[in-house]
């Protein structure tokens, strides 16, 4: 990190990301995490080794997964003396987990650790409604059979209606897609440009698979070897036939199932270490984490829900004496094509950079050819807590392949937050 010892990224792995209710429908977070951590242990020969920490996260999880990080660690092949922690910051979860491990390495608390995450939208917790829960708890406290039966006096069938995990922002009642539609209107991001971005993401991911880029990054699971969201043959003509997915009534909706990430299951993890530990264990350092930053926006009172990276990036750049153009490539999470395009337009806007960011001049333009060179979330899918580790593992290997350089990582999250980082080789 910027302060303390250098933090090395030695590499990562992930299972193929799969559309909701397909290959991983009955696996759950623990199963996906165990497979991913086990593959990382195998890749780096970590069987029986004690690491300083494993930080794994998940956004949607069952109450029984309260100790997910530790339970997955115990089944990973690592020494059972390796601690595990479970973290969560919506879509930024596994990038935050990597930063947390990195900070411990930088301060000398630990020598090596793993950061990652998993998420499922197939194996979601479905709970009883509040009325039935109260009855069940009252019955459980009953001392006699008569007491237990009395708890169900006046019971109505409607009390059997289950409650599903929330998909809307609690403070606005709007989904992330609804909020992004608002952003697209504010920044005049059209349907055509969003579809074009989505097609590009699929084509770049398909090309990366074909040239073997992911051969040692993606491990097969449940008979799947590649992300099953990937559509190599997609086209602008095909995408143009889709109807809006969120704004279905106004006639002006621009976000569709193709230019938005689908609900996805998957897991990813990265191995981090000090340079000394890496050398002692014979591992190549792919890159270092130079710095990271988190920011938030006031989306309840009008700011774009997914615009926090536009705040976090300039704060981090200023601390490091860098400009937005001082990067060889950029990994910007594609929650929606519109989110990426809004972010780029904001950084180019003199008014936004002056009034919101307090800058004398715009941050400027980024060459689109340098963004997500191996595809990103629109093509891979987006298991909320796995995306950050997927991006870091991909970026680290890209830096290795280039023989050096600098990468900017940017992830927007629910709740109006953004997590960003700088990777260097």
C-alpha positions as CSV (number, residue, x, y, z in Angstrom):
1,X,0.0,0.0,0.0
2,X,1.0,3.7,-0.1
3,X,2.2,3.4,3.4
4,X,4.1,0.4,4.9
5,X,5.5,-2.6,3.1
6,X,4.7,-3.3,-0.6
7,X,1.7,-5.7,-1.0
8,X,2.2,-8.2,-3.8
9,X,-0.5,-9.9,-5.8
10,X,0.6,-13.4,-6.6
11,X,-2.4,-14.4,-8.6
12,X,-5.9,-15.6,-8.4
13,X,-8.5,-18.1,-9.6
14,X,-12.3,-18.2,-10.0
15,X,-14.9,-20.7,-11.1
16,X,-16.9,-19.9,-14.2
17,X,-19.6,-17.4,-13.5
18,X,-23.1,-18.8,-14.2
19,X,-26.5,-17.4,-14.8
20,X,-28.9,-17.7,-11.9
21,X,-30.7,-21.1,-11.5
22,X,-28.4,-22.9,-13.9
23,X,-25.2,-24.9,-13.0
24,X,-24.8,-23.8,-9.4
25,X,-28.5,-23.6,-8.4
26,X,-28.0,-26.1,-5.6
27,X,-24.4,-25.3,-4.5
28,X,-24.6,-22.2,-2.4
29,X,-21.9,-19.8,-1.2
30,X,-20.0,-22.4,0.9
31,X,-19.6,-24.9,-2.0
32,X,-18.5,-22.3,-4.5
33,X,-16.0,-20.8,-2.0
34,X,-14.5,-24.1,-1.1
35,X,-14.0,-25.0,-4.8
36,X,-12.4,-21.7,-5.4
37,X,-10.1,-21.6,-2.4
38,X,-9.2,-25.3,-3.0
39,X,-8.2,-24.4,-6.6
40,X,-6.1,-21.5,-5.3
41,X,-4.4,-23.8,-2.7
42,X,-3.7,-26.3,-5.5
43,X,-2.3,-23.6,-7.9
44,X,0.2,-22.2,-5.4
45,X,1.0,-25.4,-3.5
46,X,-0.4,-24.2,-0.2
47,X,-1.6,-27.6,1.2
48,X,-1.3,-27.6,4.9
49,X,0.2,-24.1,5.1
50,X,-0.8,-21.6,7.7
51,X,-1.6,-18.2,6.2
52,X,-2.2,-15.0,8.2
53,X,-5.8,-14.6,7.2
54,X,-8.5,-15.5,4.7
55,X,-11.1,-12.9,4.0
56,X,-14.1,-14.1,2.0
57,X,-17.4,-12.2,1.6
58,X,-20.9,-12.7,0.3
59,X,-23.8,-10.3,-0.1
60,X,-26.7,-12.7,-0.3
61,X,-26.2,-15.6,2.2
62,X,-28.1,-17.8,4.6
63,X,-28.0,-17.2,8.4
64,X,-26.1,-20.5,8.6
65,X,-23.3,-18.9,6.6
66,X,-22.5,-16.4,9.3
67,X,-18.9,-17.7,9.5
68,X,-18.5,-18.3,5.8
69,X,-14.8,-17.2,5.6
70,X,-13.7,-19.5,8.3
71,X,-15.8,-22.5,7.2
72,X,-14.5,-22.2,3.6
73,X,-11.0,-22.0,4.9
74,X,-11.4,-25.2,7.0
75,X,-12.4,-27.1,3.8
76,X,-9.8,-25.4,1.5
77,X,-6.7,-27.6,2.2
78,X,-5.0,-24.8,4.2
79,X,-3.8,-25.5,7.7
80,X,-6.8,-25.3,10.1
81,X,-4.7,-22.8,12.1
82,X,-5.5,-20.2,9.3
83,X,-8.1,-17.7,10.5
84,X,-11.0,-16.7,8.4
85,X,-13.2,-13.6,8.3
86,X,-16.5,-12.8,6.4
87,X,-16.8,-9.3,5.0
88,X,-19.5,-7.5,3.0
89,X,-19.7,-4.2,1.1
90,X,-22.2,-5.0,-1.7
91,X,-20.6,-5.2,-5.1
92,X,-17.2,-4.0,-3.7
93,X,-17.0,-6.9,-1.2
94,X,-14.1,-8.9,-2.6
95,X,-12.1,-5.8,-3.6
96,X,-12.5,-4.7,0.0
97,X,-11.5,-8.1,1.3
98,X,-8.3,-7.9,-0.8
99,X,-7.6,-4.4,0.5
100,X,-8.2,-5.6,4.1
101,X,-5.6,-8.4,3.6
102,X,-3.3,-6.0,1.9
103,X,-3.4,-3.5,4.8
104,X,-2.5,-6.3,7.2
105,X,0.5,-7.2,5.0
106,X,1.5,-3.6,4.7
107,X,1.6,-3.0,8.4
108,X,3.4,-6.3,9.1
109,X,0.6,-8.0,10.9
110,X,0.7,-10.9,8.5
111,X,3.0,-12.2,5.7
112,X,0.4,-13.7,3.3
113,X,-3.3,-14.0,3.0
114,X,-6.3,-14.6,0.6
115,X,-9.0,-12.1,-0.3
116,X,-12.1,-13.1,-2.3
117,X,-15.8,-13.7,-2.2
118,X,-18.8,-15.6,-3.6
119,X,-22.4,-14.9,-4.3
120,X,-25.5,-16.8,-5.2
121,X,-28.9,-15.5,-6.5
122,X,-30.1,-19.1,-6.9
123,X,-29.7,-20.4,-3.3
124,X,-31.3,-17.3,-1.6
125,X,-32.7,-17.3,1.9
126,X,-36.4,-17.3,1.9
127,X,-37.9,-16.7,5.3
128,X,-41.4,-16.7,6.9
129,X,-43.2,-13.4,7.3
130,X,-43.1,-11.6,10.6
131,X,-46.5,-12.7,11.8
132,X,-45.7,-16.4,11.4
133,X,-42.2,-16.0,12.9
134,X,-43.8,-14.5,16.0
135,X,-46.1,-17.5,16.3
136,X,-43.3,-20.0,15.8
137,X,-41.2,-18.3,18.5
138,X,-44.2,-18.2,20.9
139,X,-44.9,-21.9,20.3
140,X,-41.2,-22.7,20.9
141,X,-41.5,-21.0,24.3
142,X,-44.6,-22.9,25.2
143,X,-44.1,-25.4,28.1
144,X,-47.1,-27.7,27.2
145,X,-48.6,-28.9,24.1
146,X,-51.7,-26.7,24.8
147,X,-49.4,-23.7,25.1
148,X,-47.8,-24.5,21.7
149,X,-51.2,-24.9,20.0
150,X,-52.5,-21.7,21.5
151,X,-49.8,-19.8,19.7
152,X,-51.6,-20.5,16.4
153,X,-55.0,-19.2,17.5
154,X,-56.4,-17.0,14.7
155,X,-53.9,-18.2,12.2
156,X,-54.6,-17.1,8.6
157,X,-53.2,-18.8,5.4
158,X,-51.9,-15.4,4.2
159,X,-49.3,-15.7,7.0
160,X,-47.6,-18.4,5.0
161,X,-46.5,-15.9,2.4
162,X,-42.6,-15.9,2.4
163,X,-40.3,-13.0,2.3
164,X,-37.5,-12.8,-0.2
165,X,-34.2,-10.9,-0.1
166,X,-34.7,-7.3,-0.9
167,X,-33.5,-6.1,-4.4
168,X,-34.4,-2.4,-4.0
169,X,-32.6,0.4,-2.1
170,X,-34.3,0.6,1.3
171,X,-34.2,4.4,1.3
172,X,-35.7,4.9,-2.2
173,X,-37.6,1.7,-2.9
174,X,-35.9,1.7,-6.4
175,X,-33.8,-1.0,-7.9
176,X,-30.2,-0.5,-9.0
177,X,-31.5,-0.6,-12.6
178,X,-34.1,2.1,-11.9
179,X,-31.4,4.3,-10.4
180,X,-29.1,3.7,-13.4
181,X,-31.9,4.7,-15.8
182,X,-32.1,8.0,-13.9
183,X,-28.3,8.4,-14.4
184,X,-28.5,7.6,-18.1
185,X,-31.2,10.3,-18.5
186,X,-29.1,12.8,-16.5
187,X,-26.0,12.2,-18.6
188,X,-27.8,11.7,-21.9
189,X,-26.5,8.1,-22.4
190,X,-28.3,6.6,-25.3
191,X,-29.4,3.0,-25.9
192,X,-27.1,2.6,-28.9
193,X,-23.9,3.4,-27.0
194,X,-24.9,1.1,-24.2
195,X,-25.6,-1.8,-26.6
196,X,-22.3,-1.1,-28.3
197,X,-20.4,-1.3,-25.0
198,X,-22.1,-4.6,-24.2
199,X,-21.2,-6.2,-27.5
200,X,-17.6,-5.1,-27.0
201,X,-17.5,-6.7,-23.6
202,X,-18.6,-10.1,-25.0
203,X,-16.2,-10.0,-27.9
204,X,-13.2,-9.1,-25.7
205,X,-14.0,-11.9,-23.2
206,X,-14.5,-14.4,-26.0
207,X,-11.2,-13.4,-27.6
208,X,-9.4,-13.7,-24.2
209,X,-10.7,-17.3,-23.8
210,X,-9.7,-18.2,-27.3
211,X,-6.1,-17.1,-26.8
212,X,-5.9,-19.0,-23.5
213,X,-5.7,-16.0,-21.3
214,X,-8.0,-17.6,-18.7
215,X,-6.5,-21.1,-18.8
216,X,-4.9,-20.8,-15.3
217,X,-7.5,-18.3,-14.0
218,X,-10.8,-20.1,-14.5
219,X,-11.2,-23.6,-13.0
220,X,-14.1,-25.8,-14.1
221,X,-16.9,-26.6,-11.7
222,X,-20.0,-28.6,-12.1
223,X,-19.2,-29.4,-15.7
224,X,-18.8,-25.8,-16.7
225,X,-15.5,-24.5,-18.1
226,X,-16.5,-21.0,-19.2
227,X,-18.9,-18.3,-18.0
228,X,-22.3,-19.3,-19.3
229,X,-23.4,-15.7,-19.7
230,X,-20.8,-15.2,-22.5
231,X,-22.3,-14.8,-26.0
232,X,-19.5,-14.6,-28.5
233,X,-21.9,-14.3,-31.4
234,X,-23.9,-11.4,-30.0
235,X,-24.5,-8.3,-32.2
236,X,-26.0,-4.9,-32.2
237,X,-28.8,-6.2,-34.3
238,X,-29.7,-8.9,-31.7
239,X,-29.5,-6.5,-28.8
240,X,-31.7,-3.9,-30.6
241,X,-34.6,-6.4,-30.4
242,X,-34.7,-6.5,-26.6
243,X,-37.2,-4.5,-24.6
244,X,-36.3,-2.2,-21.7
245,X,-35.8,-4.2,-18.5
246,X,-36.5,-1.5,-15.9
247,X,-38.4,1.5,-17.4
248,X,-41.0,-0.5,-19.2
249,X,-43.8,2.1,-19.5
250,X,-42.4,5.5,-20.4
251,X,-41.2,4.6,-23.8
252,X,-37.8,6.0,-23.0
253,X,-36.1,3.1,-21.1
254,X,-32.6,2.3,-22.3
255,X,-31.4,-0.4,-20.0
256,X,-32.0,-4.0,-21.2
257,X,-31.2,-7.5,-20.2
258,X,-28.1,-7.3,-22.5
259,X,-26.6,-4.0,-21.4
260,X,-27.2,-4.8,-17.7
261,X,-25.5,-7.6,-15.8
262,X,-27.7,-10.7,-15.2
263,X,-28.2,-12.2,-11.8
264,X,-25.2,-14.5,-11.4
265,X,-23.6,-17.2,-9.2
266,X,-19.9,-17.5,-8.7
267,X,-16.8,-17.1,-6.6
268,X,-13.2,-15.7,-7.0
269,X,-10.1,-15.3,-4.8
270,X,-6.6,-13.9,-4.9
271,X,-3.4,-14.7,-3.0
272,X,-1.5,-11.7,-1.6
273,X,1.8,-11.6,0.3
274,X,4.8,-9.5,1.2
275,X,7.7,-9.6,-1.3
276,X,9.8,-11.5,1.3
277,X,7.2,-14.3,1.7
278,X,6.7,-14.5,-2.1
279,X,10.5,-14.9,-2.7
280,X,10.9,-17.4,0.2
281,X,8.1,-19.6,-1.3
282,X,9.2,-19.3,-4.9
283,X,6.2,-17.3,-6.2
284,X,6.4,-14.6,-8.9
285,X,5.0,-11.2,-8.0
286,X,2.5,-10.3,-10.7
287,X,1.9,-6.8,-9.4
288,X,1.6,-4.7,-6.3
289,X,-1.4,-2.9,-4.8
290,X,-0.2,0.7,-4.6
291,X,-3.3,2.3,-3.0
292,X,-7.1,2.0,-2.6
293,X,-10.0,4.3,-1.7
294,X,-13.7,4.2,-0.8
295,X,-16.2,7.0,-1.3
296,X,-20.0,7.5,-1.1
297,X,-22.6,9.7,-2.7
298,X,-25.9,11.1,-1.4
299,X,-28.1,9.2,-3.7
300,X,-31.2,9.7,-1.5
301,X,-31.1,13.5,-2.3
302,X,-30.4,13.3,-6.0
303,X,-26.9,12.1,-6.7
304,X,-26.5,9.1,-9.0
305,X,-26.5,5.8,-7.0
306,X,-23.6,4.4,-8.9
307,X,-21.5,7.5,-9.3
308,X,-19.3,7.1,-6.2
309,X,-16.2,5.9,-8.2
310,X,-16.2,9.3,-9.8
311,X,-15.5,10.7,-6.3
312,X,-13.1,7.9,-5.1
313,X,-10.8,8.0,-8.1
314,X,-9.8,11.7,-8.0
315,X,-9.2,11.5,-4.2
316,X,-6.9,8.5,-4.8
317,X,-5.2,10.1,-7.7
318,X,-4.4,13.3,-5.8
319,X,-2.9,11.3,-2.9
320,X,-0.6,9.6,-5.4
321,X,0.3,12.5,-7.6
322,X,-1.3,10.8,-10.7
323,X,-3.6,11.9,-13.4
324,X,-6.4,9.8,-14.9
325,X,-4.3,9.3,-18.0
326,X,-1.3,7.8,-16.1
327,X,-2.6,4.2,-16.6
328,X,-1.9,1.6,-19.2
329,X,-5.4,0.1,-18.8
330,X,-8.5,0.4,-16.7
331,X,-10.7,-2.2,-15.1
332,X,-14.1,-0.6,-14.7
333,X,-16.9,-2.9,-13.3
334,X,-19.8,-3.0,-15.8
335,X,-22.7,-3.2,-13.5
336,X,-24.5,-1.6,-16.4
337,X,-23.1,-0.2,-19.6
338,X,-24.7,3.0,-18.7
339,X,-22.9,3.2,-15.4
340,X,-19.5,3.0,-17.2
341,X,-20.5,5.6,-19.8
342,X,-21.9,8.0,-17.1
343,X,-18.7,7.7,-15.2
344,X,-16.5,8.5,-18.2
345,X,-18.7,11.4,-19.2
346,X,-18.6,12.8,-15.6
347,X,-14.8,12.8,-15.6
348,X,-14.8,14.7,-18.9
349,X,-17.3,17.2,-17.7
350,X,-15.8,20.6,-16.7
351,X,-19.0,21.5,-14.7
352,X,-19.1,18.2,-12.8
353,X,-15.4,18.2,-12.0
354,X,-15.5,21.8,-10.8
355,X,-18.7,21.8,-8.8
356,X,-18.8,18.2,-7.4
357,X,-15.1,17.3,-7.3
358,X,-13.7,20.7,-6.6
359,X,-11.1,20.4,-9.5
360,X,-9.8,23.3,-11.6
361,X,-10.1,21.2,-14.8
362,X,-11.8,18.0,-15.9
363,X,-10.1,14.7,-15.2
364,X,-10.2,14.2,-18.9
365,X,-10.9,11.4,-21.4
366,X,-9.9,7.7,-21.3
367,X,-9.2,5.8,-24.4
368,X,-12.1,3.2,-24.6
369,X,-9.7,0.7,-26.1
370,X,-7.8,0.6,-22.8
371,X,-10.8,-0.2,-20.7
372,X,-11.5,-3.8,-19.7
373,X,-9.2,-5.3,-22.4
374,X,-10.3,-8.9,-21.5
375,X,-14.0,-8.1,-21.2
376,X,-15.9,-7.5,-17.9
377,X,-19.1,-8.0,-16.0
378,X,-21.6,-7.6,-18.9
379,X,-20.0,-10.7,-20.4
380,X,-18.8,-12.6,-17.4
381,X,-21.8,-11.9,-15.1
382,X,-21.7,-10.3,-11.7
383,X,-21.8,-12.5,-8.6
384,X,-21.9,-9.4,-6.3
385,X,-19.1,-10.4,-3.8
386,X,-16.9,-12.2,-6.4
387,X,-16.5,-9.4,-9.0
388,X,-13.6,-7.5,-7.2
389,X,-11.4,-10.6,-6.9
390,X,-12.2,-11.5,-10.5
391,X,-11.0,-8.1,-11.7
392,X,-7.9,-8.0,-9.5
393,X,-6.8,-11.5,-10.7
394,X,-7.5,-10.6,-14.3
395,X,-5.7,-7.3,-14.1
396,X,-2.7,-8.9,-12.3
397,X,-2.3,-11.4,-15.1
398,X,-2.7,-8.7,-17.7
399,X,0.1,-6.7,-16.1
400,X,2.3,-9.8,-16.1
401,X,1.6,-10.4,-19.8
402,X,2.5,-6.8,-20.6
403,X,5.7,-7.0,-18.6
404,X,4.8,-4.0,-16.5
405,X,2.4,-1.0,-16.3
406,X,-0.3,0.5,-14.1
407,X,-4.0,-0.4,-13.8
408,X,-6.9,1.5,-12.3
409,X,-9.6,-0.6,-10.8
410,X,-13.1,0.9,-10.2
411,X,-16.2,-0.8,-8.8
412,X,-19.5,0.9,-8.0
413,X,-21.7,-0.7,-5.3
414,X,-25.3,-0.6,-4.0
415,X,-25.9,1.9,-1.3
416,X,-24.2,4.6,-3.3
417,X,-20.6,3.6,-2.7
418,X,-17.5,3.0,-4.8
419,X,-14.3,1.1,-4.2
420,X,-11.2,1.8,-6.3
421,X,-7.5,0.7,-6.4
422,X,-4.2,1.1,-8.2
423,X,-2.3,-1.9,-9.3
424,X,1.3,-1.6,-10.6
425,X,4.0,-3.9,-12.0
